[in-house]
Amino acid sequence: MTSLAWAADAAPATGPGGIASFLPLILIFVIFYFLLIRPQQKKVKEHQAFVAALKKGDKVVTNGGIHGEITGITDTVVTLEIADNVRIKVSRAHIAGAQGSTMAVEGGGESSQGGG
């Protein structure tokens, strides 16, 4: 009977220590940071710098795909001329990039497959 009492008091076998059990989780977070979070932050900073450097005469593309030339600019609004004597006002934050740049077309572009 005494052997049963000693067996009940024995501590269960434990695996690796505290930090070692969280190591895979920490490693996954570090990988996500360098592969997803950091590049996205870099892209946002580049876009903010581009929008801050806009000036009259720049040819740009909006997020909606409208191509135009900047004819007026304020802190929050850009006036684009999209055709002769046709001007629209667009929020400065909705300028996607310069015409013809990869920043403006990113992920889009023309398909090499023919339409039917």
Buried (B, 14 or more C-beta within 10 A) or exposed (E): EEEEEEEEEEEEEEEEEEEEEEEEEEEEEEEEEEEEEEEEEEEEEEBEEBBEEBEEEBBBBBEEEBEBBBEEBEEEEBBBBEEEEEEEEBEBEEBBBBBEBEBBBEEEEEEEEEEE
